[in-house]
Amino acid sequence: MSNTHTPVAPALVLRRTYAAPRQRVFDAWTKPELAMKFLGSDDVTVTDVRMDVRTGGSYNIVTRMPDGELWNVRGAYREVRPPERLVMTWRWEEDKPEDEHETLLTLEFNDLGGGTELVLTHEQFASEDSRDGHQKGWTAIMERLAALPYLEERAK
């Protein structure tokens, strides 16, 4: 039996405007020391981020859930166009590899003349429940990104 899953849920698309230049918003997603500060939520913390941000490079993010369990997500960068666009695969590690399902995450950073519109598109979900869970997580992450002091700092 094949472990190929047919996506059944529509893509998730979220938009958020940040009062920061797009290079800073892009940097937040591509520098591990910054990403650790906003990936996660109030009850989920990021314990490790490794990134090789280049087309063909990979990333790995480890999060600690409220019950103390560690969750690992990893993927490969399919497209890296600073400071405009990131496209990457997204795969949660499962106890049984055949239960893993790869989705596609696209981040677009649109210049608004001093501000940035971030368009997050996550697609190819195996179920609506998975999509809905990711929507909750991404919404919290985009909120936390807005509060990142790095975005408020002025370039010198």
Secondary structure, 3 states (H helix, E strand, C coil): CCCCCCCCCCCEEEEEEECCCHHHHHHHHHCHHHHHHHCCCCCCEEEEEEECCCCCCEEEEEEECCCCCEEEEEEEEEEEECCCEEEEEEEECCCCHHHCCEEEEEEEEEECCCCEEEEEEEECCCCHHHHHHHHHHHHHHHHHHHCCHHHHCCCC
